[in-house]
Amino acid sequence: MPREEEPSPRPSPFRVLSRVQETPDTVTLTVTPQDGAAPPPSFDPGQFNMLYAFGVGEAAISIAGDPTAPERLVHTVRSAGAITQALSSLKPGDTVGVRGPYGKGWPLPLARGKDVILVAGGLGLPPLRPILYHVLSHRDEYGRLEVAYGSRTPEDLVYYPEIQQWRSRKDLRFQVTVDTAGMDWYGDVGIVTQRLNDMRFRPSESVAYLCGPEVMLRATAKGLTERGIPPDRIFVSMERNMKCGIAQCGHCQFGPYLLCRDGPVLPLSAVAPYWSIREI
Ligand SMILES: Cc1cc2nc3c(=O)[nH]c(=O)nc-3n(C[C@H](O)[C@H](O)[C@H](O)COP(=O)(O)OP(=O)(O)OC[C@H]3O[C@@H](n4cnc5c(N)ncnc54)[C@H](O)[C@@H]3O)c2cc1C
């Protein structure tokens, strides 16, 4: 969707309102502009912000909240290195720098009237969650809503209380699977691609949105293609290393694309030719 406001290239100070420990290494932060500051620009599902941990550095983090409530930005952060560790350690009342939103998000208008398929692996669920909020608040504009979410173990599942609510609804189907689990897990065990055959959708009337590790993206894209969804109706979010977020530094070059500007969401038909090239 075109928007009038260009995001500022400088981080603005935001205050942390809440911090939820999702898993041992992952937290969800809700942030809002410091008192008196302008509200943040609206965002499209699939866009990301650059979050600045003061004195440490900046990282690209997807926007995981409700697009109808952009004044409260929600970000889910997994502690991977110095920056995400510093972001994960923020507490309510702390300040974080935010610039964005950046990138091209999920093309939702394409899915109007069609079945919507979301497949998430690991931390792929946060960038897909705004689609869920959007489709559920415009439910009669879309067909079936099928979601499959896989993580390594039950302890790695994010948004677990909300998943329970989604699973109790009749207007979407939300499958959860884990690679391995102990005796106290009563759900499905196996990789997320094994859930694809269970999904119900009209192949020629469906749009699929995928996010997760690249190996999972490739396998899921292959499975959905084999079930008849055309490659230009399958979209993937390519969360490669990124530095500037504004198409200046070239860190996120992927074939002819700069993922911060042309992505992170791209159709499978654009991505697939470059997946087979090892150096890319
Ligand atoms: C568009 C986009 C959206 C993202 N959304 C999120 C999000 O919602 N939540 C979140 O926690 N992270 C997200 N990331 C990843 C996040 O930006 C990186 O994990 C972060 O920059 C790492 O910085 P660091 O200093 O903490 O770790 P570093 O020291 O830079 O890296 C630590 C380890 O993580 C690896 N790594 C770094 N970046 C990535 C990456 N993009 N993918 C896989 N491995 C990586 C490094 O190779 C290294 O092994 C996103 C990345 C992109 C490009």
The ligand as an SDF file (V2000), in Angstrom:
LIG
                    3D

 53 58  0  0  0  0  0  0  0  0999 V2000
   13.9360   -8.1320    7.7050 C   0  0  0  0  0  0  0  0  0  0  0  0
   14.4430   -8.7930    8.9550 C   0  0  0  0  0  0  0  0  0  0  0  0
   13.5850   -9.0260   10.0030 C   0  0  0  0  0  0  0  0  0  0  0  0
   14.0400   -9.6320   11.1750 C   0  0  0  0  0  0  0  0  0  0  0  0
   13.1560   -9.8250   12.1940 N   0  0  0  0  0  0  0  0  0  0  0  0
   13.6020  -10.3260   13.3570 C   0  0  0  0  0  0  0  0  0  0  0  0
   12.7070  -10.4750   14.4680 C   0  0  0  0  0  0  0  0  0  0  0  0
   11.5130  -10.1730   14.3730 O   0  0  0  0  0  0  0  0  0  0  0  0
   13.2160  -10.9490   15.6130 N   0  0  0  0  0  0  0  0  0  0  0  0
   14.5450  -11.2970   15.7520 C   0  0  0  0  0  0  0  0  0  0  0  0
   14.9500  -11.7150   16.8430 O   0  0  0  0  0  0  0  0  0  0  0  0
   15.4060  -11.1880   14.7200 N   0  0  0  0  0  0  0  0  0  0  0  0
   14.9640  -10.6990   13.5500 C   0  0  0  0  0  0  0  0  0  0  0  0
   15.8480  -10.5520   12.5060 N   0  0  0  0  0  0  0  0  0  0  0  0
   17.2350  -10.9900   12.6900 C   0  0  0  0  0  0  0  0  0  0  0  0
   18.0440   -9.9240   13.4410 C   0  0  0  0  0  0  0  0  0  0  0  0
   18.0890   -8.7270   12.6750 O   0  0  0  0  0  0  0  0  0  0  0  0
   19.4540  -10.4510   13.6630 C   0  0  0  0  0  0  0  0  0  0  0  0
   19.3800  -11.6140   14.4840 O   0  0  0  0  0  0  0  0  0  0  0  0
   20.3080   -9.4120   14.3830 C   0  0  0  0  0  0  0  0  0  0  0  0
   20.7020   -8.4120   13.4930 O   0  0  0  0  0  0  0  0  0  0  0  0
   21.5220  -10.0510   14.9710 C   0  0  0  0  0  0  0  0  0  0  0  0
   22.3230   -9.0190   15.5540 O   0  0  0  0  0  0  0  0  0  0  0  0
   23.2110   -9.3640   16.8310 P   0  0  0  0  0  0  0  0  0  0  0  0
   24.2360   -8.2970   16.9990 O   0  0  0  0  0  0  0  0  0  0  0  0
   22.3470   -9.6340   18.0160 O   0  0  0  0  0  0  0  0  0  0  0  0
   23.8930  -10.7230   16.4460 O   0  0  0  0  0  0  0  0  0  0  0  0
   25.1510  -10.9710   15.4840 P   0  0  0  0  0  0  0  0  0  0  0  0
   26.3720  -11.0290   16.3210 O   0  0  0  0  0  0  0  0  0  0  0  0
   25.1240  -10.0270   14.3160 O   0  0  0  0  0  0  0  0  0  0  0  0
   24.7340  -12.4050   14.9850 O   0  0  0  0  0  0  0  0  0  0  0  0
   24.6480  -13.5130   15.8980 C   0  0  0  0  0  0  0  0  0  0  0  0
   24.4240  -14.7600   15.0830 C   0  0  0  0  0  0  0  0  0  0  0  0
   23.1520  -14.6560   14.3910 O   0  0  0  0  0  0  0  0  0  0  0  0
   23.3580  -14.7960   12.9960 C   0  0  0  0  0  0  0  0  0  0  0  0
   22.4530  -13.8700   12.3010 N   0  0  0  0  0  0  0  0  0  0  0  0
   22.5390  -12.5330   12.2450 C   0  0  0  0  0  0  0  0  0  0  0  0
   21.5150  -12.0300   11.5240 N   0  0  0  0  0  0  0  0  0  0  0  0
   20.7800  -13.0990   11.1310 C   0  0  0  0  0  0  0  0  0  0  0  0
   19.6130  -13.2720   10.3440 C   0  0  0  0  0  0  0  0  0  0  0  0
   18.9840  -12.2370    9.7740 N   0  0  0  0  0  0  0  0  0  0  0  0
   19.1480  -14.5250   10.1560 N   0  0  0  0  0  0  0  0  0  0  0  0
   19.7770  -15.5810   10.6900 C   0  0  0  0  0  0  0  0  0  0  0  0
   20.8900  -15.5110   11.4340 N   0  0  0  0  0  0  0  0  0  0  0  0
   21.3790  -14.2720   11.6450 C   0  0  0  0  0  0  0  0  0  0  0  0
   24.8120  -14.4370   12.7560 C   0  0  0  0  0  0  0  0  0  0  0  0
   25.3170  -15.0390   11.5670 O   0  0  0  0  0  0  0  0  0  0  0  0
   25.4730  -14.9710   14.0010 C   0  0  0  0  0  0  0  0  0  0  0  0
   25.6900  -16.3620   13.8790 O   0  0  0  0  0  0  0  0  0  0  0  0
   15.3950   -9.9950   11.3050 C   0  0  0  0  0  0  0  0  0  0  0  0
   16.2810   -9.7620   10.2480 C   0  0  0  0  0  0  0  0  0  0  0  0
   15.8100   -9.1710    9.0850 C   0  0  0  0  0  0  0  0  0  0  0  0
   16.7620   -8.9020    7.9670 C   0  0  0  0  0  0  0  0  0  0  0  0
  1  2  1  0
  2  3  1  0
  2 52  2  0
  3  4  2  0
  4  5  1  0
  4 50  1  0
  5  6  2  0
  6  7  1  0
  6 13  1  0
  7  8  2  0
  7  9  1  0
  9 10  1  0
 10 11  2  0
 10 12  1  0
 12 13  2  0
 13 14  1  0
 14 15  1  0
 14 50  1  0
 15 16  1  0
 16 17  1  0
 16 18  1  0
 18 19  1  0
 18 20  1  0
 20 21  1  0
 20 22  1  0
 22 23  1  0
 23 24  1  0
 24 25  2  0
 24 26  1  0
 24 27  1  0
 27 28  1  0
 28 29  2  0
 28 30  1  0
 28 31  1  0
 31 32  1  0
 32 33  1  0
 33 34  1  0
 33 48  1  0
 34 35  1  0
 35 36  1  0
 35 46  1  0
 36 37  1  0
 36 45  1  0
 37 38  2  0
 38 39  1  0
 39 40  1  0
 39 45  2  0
 40 41  1  0
 40 42  2  0
 42 43  1  0
 43 44  2  0
 44 45  1  0
 46 47  1  0
 46 48  1  0
 48 49  1  0
 50 51  2  0
 51 52  1  0
 52 53  1  0
M  END
$$$$
